[in-house]
Amino acid sequence: MMAVKQSPTLPFDLANLRGELRLDEPMSRHTSWRVGGNADYFYVPADREDVIEFMRRIPTELPVHWVGLGSNLLVRDGGVKGVVVKTTKALSVIRLEVNNRIYAEAGVTCSKVARTSVRHSLAGGEFLAGVPGSFGGALAMNAGAFGGETWPLVESIDCVDRAGNCTTLTAGEVRFSYRNVEMPEGMFLLSGVLQLRSGQSDVDGKAQIKALLDKRSASQPIQSANAGSVFKNPEGDYSARIIESLGLKGQVIGDACFSDVHANFIINQGNCSANDIEALIELAQSRAWQELGVHLEPEVRVIGSANQ
């Protein structure tokens, strides 16, 4: 894969980079909601070394966003100023390490992390099969499913900053909570190491993953374009229950709709805009606060400009 040729209009030097740079790239191609305006610059690195070198080339005044599978991401209709880095092809290494540990780069899917762990008869990471995103995204937000969370399993992470400097942080150096991780400012996730448990056969692990996926299929609108859970669950309650109690299950704005299957999912019924989705989010937040005194905090990351 070759980078585009250097042009006087480009703000960075592409010499000897091995990835692919796209200009004015539609982000609707890279989000599970299938919405979003264009990114000024969209880089698909060749591998870990290539993305580190690319980070060194980006001028400090340009914003940088890393995206994986785009499953927890709303890109506004006006698009993204600056640079988007796509991790899923470049950061794709996963391997078993000593003492029941799994090393995975940020672009590996969570489902692959789960399958790899059970193939090696390791337990504790099966829930990741129900997280519809990349491992980097799971690390960035402490993603969870079916009662499991990512960060209680983390031993260490590798990060890179805007200058291309790499740092390893142990789990004890990073504060995390429910769907929240306090990463150092200006750091981007390259990889992580999970500490798992031995003692489970691969047959039992595969059966557990199948049971979790069957449960997910029965309770979530997985066949529709969505971004997973929209809101974090308030302490002691569930956002889906709150949304349903407000009569918003099935509520439509434009071509966006709160799912009839699971009220904490917004689905793109075919031709919705990011603005439609954001309007539904704001409607639920407003109603929940005014009528119940409950703050619904989005789980979804929102980037870009609302105006085209």
ABEGO torsion letter per residue (X at the ends): XBBBBBBAABABBABGBABBBBBGBBAAAABAAGBEBBBABBBBBABAAAAAAAAAABBAABBBBBBBAGAABBBBAAEBBEBBBBAAAABABBBBBBGGBBBBBAABBAAAAAAAAAAAGBBGAAAAAABBBBAAAAAAAGBBBGGBBAAAABABBBBBBAAGBBBBBBAAABBBBBGBBBBBBGBBBABBBBBBBBGBBAAAAAAAAAAAAAAAAAABBAABBBAEBABBBBBGBBAAAAAAAAGABGBBBEABBBBAABAABBBBAGABBAAAAAAAAAAAAAAAAAAAGBBBBBABBBBEBABX
